[in-house]
């Protein structure tokens, strides 16, 4: 994606975010070791804090040297927020190449010392740009707005209650058998691993679709940390797309009490593709006090690349459970 002009930046933003922004501040950063990235936040109310220092810390912490700032919304609020963020970026040593307000098919530069755009703004047409043509050829899809992204992982409302009750019953049967907590964890790890080996390929069309019983059972098993971590470590930061689609599939089908672990796994897969917007929306579906959800939000806020945190994040926890996997069920004599 080669960005040369203000119109190119405007055209690139929806493809970088996955949707057309509104009432937003978007920062497009470049000139660093991680290519080009886009950060979006809600347009703050007049006088509100646009978190310029935090954005500057994210950029400098990841080696970005230059940025373009775009504001979508009313002129006064956009100018105030963009001005404060620009000051924070420049104070941190980040060069701001351009600032602009975008709306209704037009854009206005906010960088000129004197008005350099006509009062009615400069017209642009994203569909007519080379960036749009290349993105369309690559199969990239842009949703009309953020609410459509929310709906893309909303519950499908399938009748899963009976399947979930049976899955819960299976778990409670283990307890009634008198199994120790360690043996329950070991059994959960084996059954969960088997599902994780089988179901993703079937979601991609290699075999029959997962049944409601299988999805419900996976949801219950993911409450065991070892199973969740087995799922986590399988998400390849270099090829996260298939994992994203699998966890989207699960998130849309499991019952609400079991949504948190699949939602966090979806968030990590989305973050690994560079889709921070979808990652944040997925985390919104997780329980706010779930430690891994909190940790992932902190990682994303700091702009830490997924490739930098994937192995270290779970190595200690995985090793703490290794004995559980090795413990065998007693054999009948």
JOCOR-V600363 format. One record per backbone hydrogen bond with DSSP energy under -0.5 kcal/mol. NH is the residue of the N-H (numbers start at 1). CO is the residue of the C=O. If there is no record, write none. Layout:
# JOCOR-V600363
nh = (NH & NH)
co = (CO & CO)
This chain:
# JOCOR-V600363
nh = (3 & 4 & 9 & 10 & 11 & 12 & 13 & 14 & 15 & 15 & 16 & 17 & 18 & 20 & 21 & 24 & 25 & 26 & 27 & 28 & 28 & 29 & 29 & 30 & 32 & 35 & 37 & 39 & 41 & 43 & 48 & 50 & 55 & 56 & 57 & 58 & 59 & 60 & 61 & 62 & 62 & 63 & 64 & 65 & 66 & 67 & 68 & 69 & 70 & 71 & 72 & 73 & 73 & 78 & 79 & 80 & 81 & 82 & 83 & 84 & 85 & 86 & 87 & 88 & 89 & 90 & 91 & 92 & 93 & 94 & 95 & 95 & 97 & 97 & 98 & 100 & 101 & 102 & 103 & 106 & 107 & 108 & 110 & 111 & 121 & 122 & 124 & 128 & 129 & 133 & 134 & 135 & 136 & 137 & 138 & 139 & 140 & 143 & 148 & 149 & 150 & 151 & 152 & 153 & 154 & 156 & 160 & 164 & 165 & 166 & 167 & 168 & 169 & 170 & 171 & 172 & 173 & 174 & 174 & 175 & 176 & 177 & 178 & 179 & 184 & 185 & 186 & 187 & 188 & 189 & 190 & 191 & 192 & 193 & 194 & 195 & 196 & 197 & 198 & 199 & 202 & 203 & 204 & 205 & 206 & 207 & 215 & 216 & 217 & 218 & 219 & 220 & 221 & 222 & 223 & 224 & 225 & 227 & 228 & 229 & 230 & 231 & 232 & 233 & 234 & 234 & 235 & 235 & 236 & 237 & 239 & 244 & 245 & 246 & 247 & 248 & 249 & 250 & 251 & 252 & 253 & 254 & 258 & 259 & 262 & 263 & 264 & 265 & 266 & 267 & 268 & 269 & 270 & 271 & 272 & 273 & 273 & 274 & 275 & 276 & 279 & 280 & 281 & 282 & 283 & 284 & 285 & 285 & 286 & 290 & 291 & 293 & 294 & 295 & 296 & 297 & 298 & 299 & 300 & 301 & 302 & 303 & 304 & 308 & 309 & 309 & 310 & 313 & 314 & 314 & 315 & 316 & 318 & 319 & 320 & 321 & 321 & 322 & 324 & 325 & 326 & 327)
co = (1 & 2 & 5 & 6 & 7 & 8 & 9 & 10 & 11 & 12 & 12 & 13 & 14 & 143 & 19 & 72 & 41 & 70 & 39 & 26 & 68 & 27 & 37 & 66 & 35 & 32 & 29 & 27 & 25 & 23 & 45 & 48 & 51 & 52 & 53 & 54 & 55 & 56 & 57 & 58 & 59 & 60 & 59 & 30 & 30 & 95 & 28 & 98 & 26 & 100 & 24 & 71 & 102 & 74 & 75 & 76 & 77 & 78 & 79 & 80 & 81 & 82 & 83 & 84 & 85 & 86 & 87 & 88 & 90 & 89 & 65 & 93 & 67 & 95 & 67 & 69 & 108 & 71 & 106 & 103 & 122 & 101 & 99 & 99 & 118 & 107 & 105 & 125 & 126 & 129 & 130 & 131 & 132 & 133 & 134 & 136 & 135 & 18 & 145 & 145 & 146 & 147 & 148 & 150 & 151 & 252 & 158 & 160 & 161 & 162 & 163 & 164 & 165 & 166 & 167 & 168 & 169 & 170 & 171 & 171 & 172 & 173 & 175 & 174 & 180 & 181 & 182 & 183 & 184 & 185 & 186 & 187 & 188 & 189 & 190 & 191 & 192 & 193 & 194 & 195 & 198 & 199 & 200 & 202 & 201 & 205 & 211 & 212 & 213 & 214 & 215 & 216 & 217 & 218 & 220 & 221 & 223 & 224 & 224 & 225 & 226 & 227 & 228 & 229 & 230 & 231 & 231 & 232 & 234 & 235 & 236 & 240 & 241 & 242 & 243 & 244 & 245 & 246 & 247 & 248 & 250 & 250 & 255 & 256 & 258 & 259 & 260 & 261 & 262 & 263 & 264 & 265 & 266 & 267 & 268 & 269 & 270 & 271 & 270 & 274 & 275 & 276 & 277 & 278 & 279 & 280 & 281 & 282 & 283 & 287 & 289 & 290 & 290 & 291 & 292 & 293 & 294 & 295 & 296 & 297 & 298 & 300 & 299 & 305 & 305 & 306 & 306 & 309 & 310 & 311 & 311 & 312 & 314 & 315 & 316 & 317 & 318 & 319 & 321 & 321 & 322 & 323)
